[in-house]
Amino acid sequence: MNKKLLSLAVASAVAMPWAAQAGSLTVANQDITLSGGITGAYINNTDLGRDKFAVNDALIDLASEAKPGGMGFNLGFGELAQNNLASSNNTLNVLGSVGMDIQYGWVSVMPMDGLKVDAGLLATNVGSEVAPSYANDNIMRGLVWNAQPVYYTGARATYSMDSMSFYGEVSRDTTTGTLPNGGDGSGLGASGTFGDYRGAVNLFNVVNQGYIVDLIFSGNAGPVKFGANFDYITKADAAKNASPAGSDDSAYGLALYGSMAWDKFSLPVRIEYVDDAKSGIYGLTTTNTAGNPESNTAITFTITPTYNFSDSTFARAEVAYVSTDKKTGAYTDDQGLPTDSNLVVSFQGGVRF
């Protein structure tokens, strides 16, 4: 399942997060920016006793910036890994990838200064983490990320002025992490930059499925980067009625990010808390012997020491641990039995261009 692609904590931006690394081409009188990256990794899901070597990402991004009175485009083609902490027994999420394909693409029209309209296969504005692992501080994506929207066909209008941006969008064929695929969607939000601090608020809706309220904040303090992403997700009436008796209709998750950098080393850390209640939205809800849903919570801790050979090349290791309040089928031990924890150890090297 494709995942979202947007820069950390500037959720209404459509520029790629690694744009500073990009080079420029001139093709048929059109200035085009070429960027992307490739990574290879070893991932060991120790609780399940499974490991794999894999090419995580192989992505080429072509973009031409729209100027007032003109048009532009964005196109991403390649392969993006699905490494995340959502489940130890889902081979796609833990060790797989989506295959070579057009991951996203849209045409931009800028009828006037500050106003831009994008139409095509859009990348969501919801959330902090991104699809290419080389553009994240961590190898494995988190539980909060896995419950957020991904790519969808639609149209989005964005108005930017000074340090603020506002957008509204409509969509079709929405793919989300936990809300069922399909259905008409809509979204609106705002983001802003205030000195060293950035923030965004987004509201995302899928008809007959549910709503996501998404809050993002990030900043810099010398060599320290920090951020937070909070999501509150609630089911629509149709989804509530389809849930098992006794289920809750909402859940929430909080992800905290921090990274210290010095010389060529950096040390990113992510901590998450997810309260699935009895909703099943994050896939953690359990059932008791009577078959009734029971609430469940989870805490994740991920640390990713990284060595940067240059601005565009790196190698890193990672330990990611998940602990749940109750045993759940989302995580299994090496015997295939439900457990209340999961441990993933990873090593990755990558090149951004």
C-alpha positions as CSV (number, residue, x, y, z in Angstrom):
1,M,0.0,0.0,0.0
2,N,1.4,3.3,-1.0
3,K,2.2,5.8,1.7
4,K,2.3,9.5,2.0
5,L,5.0,11.8,0.9
6,L,5.4,15.3,2.4
7,S,8.0,17.3,4.3
8,L,8.2,17.1,8.1
9,A,5.7,19.4,9.8
10,V,4.9,21.5,6.7
11,A,1.9,19.5,5.7
12,S,0.5,21.8,3.1
13,A,3.8,22.0,1.1
14,V,4.0,20.0,-2.1
15,A,7.8,20.3,-2.5
16,M,9.7,17.1,-1.9
17,P,11.5,16.9,1.5
18,W,14.9,16.2,-0.2
19,A,14.6,19.1,-2.7
20,A,17.8,20.7,-1.3
21,Q,19.8,17.8,-2.7
22,A,18.2,18.0,-6.2
23,G,19.9,18.9,-9.4
24,S,18.3,20.9,-12.3
25,L,17.8,19.9,-15.9
26,T,16.6,21.9,-18.9
27,V,14.5,19.8,-21.2
28,A,12.6,21.3,-24.2
29,N,12.7,24.8,-22.6
30,Q,11.3,23.5,-19.3
31,D,13.4,23.7,-16.1
32,I,13.0,20.3,-14.3
33,T,14.3,19.4,-10.9
34,L,15.6,15.8,-10.6
35,S,15.8,14.2,-7.1
36,G,15.3,10.9,-5.4
37,G,17.3,8.2,-3.7
38,I,18.0,4.5,-3.2
39,T,18.5,2.5,0.0
40,G,19.3,-1.1,0.9
41,A,18.7,-2.7,4.3
42,Y,18.8,-5.7,6.5
43,I,15.7,-6.0,8.7
44,N,15.3,-8.6,11.5
45,N,11.9,-8.9,13.1
46,T,13.3,-10.8,16.1
47,D,10.0,-11.7,17.9
48,L,8.8,-13.4,14.7
49,G,12.2,-14.9,13.9
50,R,12.3,-13.5,10.3
51,D,14.9,-11.4,8.6
52,K,15.5,-10.2,5.0
53,F,17.9,-8.2,2.9
54,A,16.0,-5.8,0.6
55,V,16.2,-2.7,-1.5
56,N,14.0,-0.4,0.5
57,D,13.6,2.5,-1.9
58,A,14.5,3.3,-5.5
59,L,12.7,6.5,-6.4
60,I,13.1,9.2,-9.1
61,D,11.2,12.4,-8.6
62,L,10.8,14.9,-11.5
63,A,9.3,18.3,-10.8
64,S,8.8,21.6,-12.5
65,E,7.7,24.5,-10.3
66,A,4.5,26.4,-11.4
67,K,4.9,30.1,-11.7
68,P,2.2,32.8,-11.7
69,G,0.2,32.5,-14.9
70,G,1.8,29.1,-15.7
71,M,1.9,25.4,-15.0
72,G,4.1,22.8,-13.5
73,F,4.1,19.2,-12.4
74,N,5.4,16.6,-10.0
75,L,6.0,12.9,-10.8
76,G,7.5,10.1,-8.6
77,F,8.3,6.8,-10.2
78,G,10.0,3.8,-8.5
79,E,9.7,1.5,-5.5
80,L,8.9,2.4,-1.9
81,A,9.3,0.0,1.0
82,Q,6.5,-0.6,3.5
83,N,8.6,-1.0,6.6
84,N,6.5,0.1,9.7
85,L,5.7,-1.0,13.2
86,A,2.0,-1.8,12.6
87,S,2.3,-5.6,12.7
88,S,4.9,-8.3,13.1
89,N,3.0,-10.9,11.1
90,N,2.3,-8.8,8.0
91,T,5.0,-9.6,5.6
92,L,4.2,-6.6,3.3
93,N,4.5,-4.1,6.2
94,V,7.6,-5.6,7.8
95,L,9.7,-6.7,4.9
96,G,8.0,-5.9,1.6
97,S,7.6,-3.1,-0.9
98,V,5.0,-1.9,-3.3
99,G,6.9,-2.7,-6.6
100,M,8.0,-0.4,-9.4
101,D,5.2,2.0,-10.2
102,I,4.1,5.6,-10.5
103,Q,3.9,6.5,-6.8
104,Y,2.4,10.0,-7.2
105,G,1.9,12.6,-9.9
106,W,0.0,15.8,-10.4
107,V,-0.2,18.8,-12.7
108,S,-0.1,22.3,-11.1
109,V,-1.7,25.4,-12.3
110,M,-1.0,28.8,-10.8
111,P,-3.6,31.3,-12.0
112,M,-2.3,34.1,-9.8
113,D,0.5,34.8,-7.4
114,G,0.0,32.8,-4.2
115,L,-2.7,30.5,-5.5
116,K,-1.9,27.0,-6.9
117,V,-4.2,24.2,-7.9
118,D,-2.9,20.6,-8.1
119,A,-4.8,17.7,-9.8
120,G,-3.9,14.1,-10.2
121,L,-2.6,11.4,-7.9
122,L,-1.9,13.5,-4.8
123,A,0.2,12.9,-1.7
124,T,-1.7,13.6,1.5
125,N,-0.9,16.6,3.6
126,V,-1.6,14.6,6.8
127,G,1.2,13.6,9.1
128,S,4.9,14.1,9.7
129,E,6.6,10.9,8.4
130,V,7.2,10.3,4.7
131,A,7.2,7.4,2.3
132,P,10.8,7.2,1.2
133,S,12.8,5.9,4.2
134,Y,15.9,8.0,3.2
135,A,13.8,11.1,3.8
136,N,12.9,10.0,7.4
137,D,15.1,10.1,10.5
138,N,14.1,6.4,11.2
139,I,14.1,3.3,9.0
140,M,10.8,1.9,10.4
141,R,7.7,4.1,10.2
142,G,5.6,4.4,13.3
143,L,2.1,3.3,14.4
144,V,0.8,6.9,14.0
145,W,2.1,7.0,10.4
146,N,0.4,3.7,9.5
147,A,-3.0,5.0,10.4
148,Q,-2.9,8.1,8.2
149,P,-4.0,8.7,4.6
150,V,-1.7,8.0,1.7
151,Y,-2.1,8.8,-2.0
152,Y,-5.4,9.5,-3.7
153,T,-6.7,11.0,-6.9
154,G,-8.2,14.4,-6.5
155,A,-7.7,18.1,-6.7
156,R,-6.2,20.5,-4.1
157,A,-6.2,24.3,-4.0
158,T,-3.5,26.0,-1.9
159,Y,-3.2,29.7,-1.1
160,S,0.1,30.9,0.3
161,M,1.0,34.3,1.8
162,D,4.1,35.3,3.7
163,S,4.7,32.4,6.1
164,M,1.2,30.9,6.0
165,S,-0.5,28.5,3.7
166,F,-4.2,27.3,3.5
167,Y,-5.6,24.5,1.4
168,G,-8.8,22.7,0.6
169,E,-9.2,19.5,-1.4
170,V,-11.6,16.8,-2.8
171,S,-10.6,13.3,-3.6
172,R,-11.6,9.9,-4.9
173,D,-10.3,6.4,-4.4
174,T,-8.7,7.3,-1.1
175,T,-6.3,4.8,0.4
176,T,-5.7,5.1,4.2
177,G,-3.9,3.1,6.8
178,T,-6.8,2.0,8.9
179,L,-10.0,3.4,7.3
180,P,-11.2,1.2,4.5
181,N,-10.1,2.0,1.0
182,G,-12.4,3.7,-1.5
183,G,-14.9,6.5,-1.1
184,D,-15.1,10.2,-1.7
185,G,-12.9,12.3,0.5
186,S,-12.2,15.9,1.4
187,G,-9.7,17.8,3.5
188,L,-8.7,21.3,4.6
189,G,-5.9,22.7,6.7
190,A,-3.3,25.4,7.3
191,S,0.4,25.5,8.0
192,G,2.9,28.2,9.0
193,T,6.5,28.9,9.7
194,F,7.4,31.2,12.6
195,G,11.2,31.6,12.9
196,D,12.6,28.2,13.9
197,Y,9.1,26.7,14.5
198,R,6.7,25.2,12.1
199,G,3.1,23.9,12.6
200,A,0.2,22.6,10.7
201,V,-3.4,21.5,11.3
202,N,-5.3,19.2,9.0
203,L,-8.8,17.8,8.9
204,F,-9.3,14.7,6.6
205,N,-12.6,13.0,5.9
206,V,-13.7,9.9,4.0
207,V,-17.5,9.6,3.4
208,N,-19.0,6.8,5.4
209,Q,-15.6,5.9,6.9
210,G,-14.5,8.6,9.3
211,Y,-12.5,11.7,10.2
212,I,-8.9,12.4,11.1
213,V,-7.9,15.6,13.0
214,D,-4.1,15.9,12.5
215,L,-1.8,18.3,14.4
216,I,1.9,18.8,13.6
217,F,4.6,20.8,15.3
218,S,8.4,20.9,14.8
219,G,11.3,23.2,15.5
220,N,15.1,23.5,15.9
221,A,17.2,24.5,18.9
222,G,20.8,24.5,17.8
223,P,21.9,21.0,16.9
224,V,18.6,19.6,18.2
225,K,15.5,18.9,16.0
226,F,12.2,18.1,17.7
227,G,8.7,17.5,16.5
228,A,5.3,16.1,17.5
229,N,2.4,14.6,15.5
230,F,-1.0,14.1,17.2
231,D,-4.0,12.4,15.5
232,Y,-7.5,11.9,16.7
233,I,-9.5,9.5,14.5
234,T,-13.2,8.8,14.7
235,K,-15.5,6.6,12.7
236,A,-18.5,7.8,10.7
237,D,-22.0,6.5,11.5
238,A,-21.8,3.8,8.8
239,A,-18.5,2.5,10.0
240,K,-19.7,2.6,13.6
241,N,-22.7,0.5,12.7
242,A,-20.5,-2.1,10.9
243,S,-18.2,-2.5,14.0
244,P,-18.7,-5.3,16.5
245,A,-21.1,-4.7,19.4
246,G,-19.3,-2.9,22.2
247,S,-16.7,-1.3,20.0
248,D,-15.6,2.3,20.5
249,D,-15.8,4.8,17.7
250,S,-12.6,6.7,18.2
251,A,-8.9,6.4,18.9
252,Y,-5.8,8.7,19.1
253,G,-2.1,8.5,18.7
254,L,0.9,10.8,19.6
255,A,4.4,10.6,18.1
256,L,7.3,12.6,19.5
257,Y,10.5,13.1,17.5
258,G,13.9,14.3,18.5
259,S,17.4,14.3,17.0
260,M,20.8,15.4,18.1
261,A,23.5,16.1,15.5
262,W,27.2,16.6,15.8
263,D,29.9,16.4,13.1
264,K,28.9,13.5,10.8
265,F,26.8,11.7,13.4
266,S,23.1,12.1,14.4
267,L,20.9,10.3,16.9
268,P,17.2,10.4,16.1
269,V,14.7,9.1,18.6
270,R,10.9,8.5,18.2
271,I,8.5,7.8,21.0
272,E,4.8,7.0,20.4
273,Y,1.7,6.4,22.5
274,V,-1.4,5.0,20.8
275,D,-4.7,4.4,22.5
276,D,-6.8,2.1,20.4
277,A,-9.6,1.9,23.0
278,K,-12.0,-0.7,21.7
279,S,-12.1,0.8,18.2
280,G,-9.8,-1.4,16.2
281,I,-8.7,1.7,14.3
282,Y,-5.0,1.1,15.0
283,G,-5.4,-2.7,14.8
284,L,-4.6,-3.3,18.5
285,T,-8.0,-4.1,19.9
286,T,-8.3,-7.5,21.5
287,T,-11.3,-9.7,22.3
288,N,-11.9,-11.6,25.6
289,T,-13.1,-15.2,26.0
290,A,-16.7,-14.0,25.6
291,G,-15.8,-12.5,22.2
292,N,-16.3,-8.9,23.4
293,P,-13.7,-6.2,22.3
294,E,-11.2,-5.1,25.0
295,S,-9.3,-1.8,24.9
296,N,-5.6,-1.8,24.2
297,T,-2.8,0.7,24.2
298,A,0.8,0.7,22.8
299,I,4.1,2.5,23.4
300,T,6.8,2.4,20.8
301,F,10.5,3.5,21.2
302,T,12.8,3.8,18.2
303,I,16.5,4.9,18.2
304,T,18.5,5.2,14.9
305,P,22.2,6.1,15.3
306,T,23.3,7.5,11.9
307,Y,26.6,8.2,10.2
308,N,26.5,10.7,7.3
309,F,29.4,10.2,4.9
310,S,28.2,13.4,3.1
311,D,25.1,15.4,2.6
312,S,23.7,12.7,0.3
313,T,25.1,9.4,1.6
314,F,24.5,7.7,5.0
315,A,24.6,4.5,7.0
316,R,22.5,3.8,10.0
317,A,21.4,1.1,12.5
318,E,18.1,1.0,14.3
319,V,16.3,-0.7,17.3
320,A,12.5,-0.3,17.3
321,Y,10.5,-1.8,20.2
322,V,6.7,-2.0,20.6
323,S,4.9,-2.8,23.9
324,T,1.1,-3.3,24.1
325,D,-1.1,-3.3,27.2
326,K,-2.6,-6.7,26.3
327,K,-1.5,-9.5,24.0
328,T,-2.8,-8.9,20.5
329,G,-2.8,-10.8,17.2
330,A,-1.0,-7.9,15.6
331,Y,2.2,-9.1,17.1
332,T,3.3,-12.8,17.4
333,D,6.3,-14.6,18.8
334,D,8.5,-17.1,16.9
335,Q,5.8,-19.7,17.5
336,G,3.1,-17.6,15.9
337,L,1.3,-17.0,19.2
338,P,-0.1,-13.5,20.1
339,T,2.3,-11.4,22.2
340,D,2.4,-8.0,23.8
341,S,5.7,-6.8,22.4
342,N,7.7,-6.7,19.2
343,L,11.4,-5.9,18.4
344,V,12.8,-4.9,15.0
345,V,16.5,-4.5,14.5
346,S,17.6,-2.9,11.1
347,F,20.6,-1.7,9.2
348,Q,20.5,0.5,6.2
349,G,22.7,2.4,3.8
350,G,21.4,5.0,1.3
351,V,22.1,7.6,-1.3
352,R,20.0,10.7,-1.9
353,F,20.4,12.6,-5.2
